[in-house]
């Protein structure tokens, strides 16, 4: 990524200056500097998307997220801009995809059914349900259940960007925002006076180890599914399957918790 920022000042100094005076020249420099990041995120999102979703459209959607990130970034929060921007860019892409409603209704319905089955079962069992138990509760055999998971795997990524509100409109927390590095995956570190984030992190921690690892590697370490497969010594399609199960299990857990606390 070529540096388009004025050389006489550090990037940190420019952020502080931009926060004070909103200089359009600094904004323009940041846009040029981080435009390649939009293509990078769009490229990651494009993997596994159906053919009717155009890469250029994803880039266009993501650009709104970059502009939003530049306008809202707070250098005092001790978070790198790149980390913050990736979340905003990804969120903007998914917001737009939701608006155009690209997920087939049948897939959406099936996702909901699996999610509800897992939520009900795990609430009854008081532990993580096995594939066999989930399949059985849905009147399927295990192979049929895993086939269903693969069918919905291309759409499950959207769920992670659902926003959970904490108090007011200006204090949004999404599930994706709450996935931290492995060292930070505990409520005390991530809480930041934010009960919702604590709840989300707790739910992530309760996932089976492999599923939790995949979420961290994909959303925090920014690895592709293929790269994660190499790390975990499993096939890319197995990673996709585990990723989908992690998202659905996480959403069902949070839905149960939300009913109780929000």
Legacy VTK file of the C-alpha trace (Angstrom):
# vtk DataFile Version 3.0
C-alpha trace
ASCII
DATASET POLYDATA
POINTS 262 float
0.000 0.000 0.000
1.732 3.198 -1.130
1.889 6.039 1.332
-0.190 9.016 0.182
-0.014 10.906 3.471
1.955 14.175 3.877
5.489 13.196 4.834
6.171 15.956 7.330
3.673 14.556 9.864
3.097 11.110 11.307
-0.216 9.417 10.645
-1.071 9.710 14.338
-0.517 13.484 14.241
-2.705 13.741 11.132
-5.557 11.870 12.842
-5.386 14.228 15.802
-5.370 17.225 13.455
-8.247 15.807 11.397
-10.323 15.275 14.537
-9.877 18.973 15.346
-10.364 20.694 11.989
-11.829 18.111 9.550
-9.411 19.302 6.866
-10.675 17.916 3.500
-7.086 17.527 2.251
-6.229 15.198 5.138
-9.459 13.275 4.532
-8.536 12.888 0.858
-5.076 11.615 1.834
-6.608 9.023 4.168
-9.020 7.886 1.440
-6.122 7.365 -1.006
-4.013 5.646 1.641
-6.709 3.144 2.628
-8.608 2.602 -0.645
-6.735 -0.708 -1.252
-8.130 -1.934 2.080
-11.661 -1.778 0.613
-10.666 -4.101 -2.242
-8.963 -6.427 0.202
-12.080 -6.726 2.423
-14.396 -6.999 -0.605
-12.183 -9.805 -1.931
-12.536 -11.717 1.316
-16.309 -11.222 1.386
-16.617 -12.273 -2.273
-15.320 -15.778 -1.495
-18.289 -18.129 -1.357
-20.788 -15.527 -2.550
-23.242 -16.532 -5.283
-22.471 -15.423 -8.872
-25.176 -12.743 -8.839
-23.097 -10.702 -6.359
-20.555 -8.606 -8.310
-17.121 -7.878 -6.838
-17.243 -4.247 -8.048
-20.537 -3.780 -6.205
-18.951 -5.077 -3.006
-16.088 -2.576 -3.449
-18.624 0.227 -3.955
-20.535 -0.776 -0.824
-17.299 -1.045 1.145
-16.194 2.435 0.157
-19.077 3.899 2.177
-17.701 2.005 5.172
-14.233 3.500 4.645
-15.657 7.040 4.520
-17.694 6.324 7.658
-14.591 4.937 9.406
-12.511 8.015 8.522
-15.204 10.345 9.847
-15.792 8.416 13.081
-12.314 7.166 13.978
-11.101 8.245 17.412
-7.276 8.027 17.749
-7.635 8.194 21.561
-9.325 4.786 21.656
-5.991 2.984 21.229
-7.178 0.937 18.242
-5.315 0.943 14.920
-7.295 2.642 12.158
-6.834 -0.352 9.855
-8.451 -2.683 12.412
-11.319 -0.251 12.954
-11.790 0.373 9.229
-11.945 -3.327 8.311
-14.940 -3.748 10.637
-16.703 -0.664 9.206
-15.995 -1.649 5.585
-17.219 -5.187 6.142
-20.287 -3.881 7.981
-21.149 -1.465 5.157
-20.920 -4.274 2.586
-23.228 -6.500 4.612
-25.684 -3.669 5.316
-26.007 -3.103 1.590
-26.314 -6.828 0.824
-29.114 -7.023 3.367
-30.879 -4.116 1.677
-30.819 -5.820 -1.717
-31.935 -9.054 -0.023
-29.603 -11.373 -1.938
-30.193 -14.447 0.263
-32.835 -16.807 -1.201
-35.902 -17.062 1.047
-35.586 -20.854 1.289
-32.010 -20.553 2.608
-33.030 -17.859 5.081
-35.857 -20.068 6.333
-33.567 -23.093 6.713
-30.995 -21.002 8.619
-33.719 -19.874 11.018
-34.879 -23.457 11.548
-31.366 -24.700 12.365
-30.755 -21.723 14.650
-34.003 -22.301 16.557
-33.336 -26.038 16.868
-29.868 -25.416 18.324
-31.163 -22.706 20.677
-33.959 -24.882 22.058
-31.784 -27.984 22.371
-28.826 -26.285 24.055
-31.141 -24.484 26.484
-32.592 -27.883 27.462
-29.239 -29.675 27.652
-27.346 -26.854 29.326
-24.331 -27.633 27.109
-23.173 -27.597 23.480
-25.291 -29.987 21.378
-23.616 -32.483 19.040
-24.387 -32.627 15.316
-26.185 -35.912 15.883
-28.406 -34.415 18.600
-29.242 -31.368 16.468
-29.993 -33.522 13.417
-32.190 -35.818 15.497
-34.156 -32.883 16.945
-34.832 -31.699 13.371
-35.913 -35.150 12.200
-32.844 -35.621 9.990
-29.882 -37.958 9.971
-26.430 -36.433 10.569
-25.391 -36.516 6.897
-28.550 -34.628 5.892
-27.933 -32.043 8.633
-24.334 -31.460 7.469
-25.565 -31.122 3.886
-27.984 -28.430 5.098
-25.133 -26.628 6.864
-23.108 -26.591 3.619
-26.100 -25.221 1.717
-26.387 -22.228 4.038
-22.638 -21.701 4.520
-22.353 -18.933 1.922
-24.828 -16.741 3.776
-23.945 -17.336 7.412
-21.212 -14.686 7.439
-23.815 -11.921 7.389
-25.044 -12.862 10.817
-21.846 -11.797 12.507
-22.436 -8.170 11.606
-25.836 -7.976 13.236
-25.803 -5.047 15.620
-26.577 -5.418 19.285
-27.520 -2.101 20.808
-26.249 -1.045 24.193
-28.325 1.822 25.482
-28.384 4.417 22.737
-27.923 4.659 18.963
-24.359 5.966 19.335
-23.100 2.970 21.287
-23.520 0.102 18.825
-21.812 -3.208 19.327
-21.848 -5.946 16.716
-20.954 -9.574 17.266
-18.044 -9.150 14.864
-16.689 -6.219 16.867
-16.477 -8.478 19.909
-14.250 -11.164 18.471
-10.829 -10.366 19.883
-7.410 -11.976 19.694
-7.128 -15.308 21.529
-5.237 -13.642 24.384
-8.092 -11.221 24.935
-10.962 -13.660 24.743
-12.222 -13.077 28.245
-14.992 -10.772 29.462
-12.792 -8.816 31.909
-10.487 -7.596 29.130
-13.160 -6.811 26.553
-15.928 -5.497 28.802
-15.151 -1.735 28.598
-18.241 -0.992 30.707
-20.304 -2.680 28.043
-22.608 -5.444 29.263
-23.633 -6.500 25.761
-20.059 -7.032 24.650
-19.404 -9.090 27.789
-22.364 -11.298 26.950
-21.211 -11.771 23.354
-17.665 -12.669 24.423
-19.047 -15.149 26.974
-21.112 -16.792 24.223
-18.025 -16.974 21.962
-16.019 -18.573 24.772
-18.665 -21.268 25.195
-18.330 -22.439 21.578
-16.466 -25.705 20.889
-12.736 -24.999 20.702
-12.345 -25.554 16.935
-15.316 -23.316 16.087
-14.017 -20.556 18.365
-10.566 -20.828 16.773
-12.058 -20.436 13.289
-13.927 -17.267 14.280
-10.773 -15.751 15.746
-8.580 -16.728 12.777
-11.114 -15.508 10.208
-12.327 -12.267 11.789
-9.334 -11.183 13.838
-6.284 -12.749 12.187
-7.830 -12.147 8.748
-6.952 -15.589 7.379
-8.901 -17.057 4.460
-10.830 -20.318 4.892
-8.097 -22.083 2.888
-5.368 -20.726 5.196
-7.368 -21.731 8.280
-7.680 -25.226 6.806
-3.884 -25.432 6.631
-3.541 -24.236 10.248
-6.125 -26.718 11.560
-5.107 -29.493 9.116
-8.622 -29.885 7.695
-10.117 -29.231 4.238
-11.422 -25.827 3.193
-14.980 -27.196 2.936
-14.692 -28.534 6.505
-13.604 -25.071 7.688
-16.586 -23.554 5.850
-18.873 -26.053 7.578
-17.386 -25.361 11.022
-17.549 -21.603 10.408
-21.251 -21.857 9.577
-21.949 -24.005 12.621
-20.083 -21.520 14.824
-22.113 -18.576 13.526
-25.455 -20.356 13.859
-24.609 -21.692 17.315
-23.441 -18.242 18.399
-26.589 -16.572 17.134
-28.825 -19.116 18.831
-26.949 -18.659 22.121
-27.249 -14.886 21.880
-30.936 -15.076 21.009
-31.528 -17.139 24.165
-29.454 -14.759 26.291
-31.080 -11.716 24.734
-34.554 -12.982 25.600
-33.389 -13.188 29.179
-31.448 -9.940 29.590
-32.548 -7.373 27.035
LINES 1 263
262 0 1 2 3 4 5 6 7 8 9 10 11 12 13 14 15 16 17 18 19 20 21 22 23 24 25 26 27 28 29 30 31 32 33 34 35 36 37 38 39 40 41 42 43 44 45 46 47 48 49 50 51 52 53 54 55 56 57 58 59 60 61 62 63 64 65 66 67 68 69 70 71 72 73 74 75 76 77 78 79 80 81 82 83 84 85 86 87 88 89 90 91 92 93 94 95 96 97 98 99 100 101 102 103 104 105 106 107 108 109 110 111 112 113 114 115 116 117 118 119 120 121 122 123 124 125 126 127 128 129 130 131 132 133 134 135 136 137 138 139 140 141 142 143 144 145 146 147 148 149 150 151 152 153 154 155 156 157 158 159 160 161 162 163 164 165 166 167 168 169 170 171 172 173 174 175 176 177 178 179 180 181 182 183 184 185 186 187 188 189 190 191 192 193 194 195 196 197 198 199 200 201 202 203 204 205 206 207 208 209 210 211 212 213 214 215 216 217 218 219 220 221 222 223 224 225 226 227 228 229 230 231 232 233 234 235 236 237 238 239 240 241 242 243 244 245 246 247 248 249 250 251 252 253 254 255 256 257 258 259 260 261
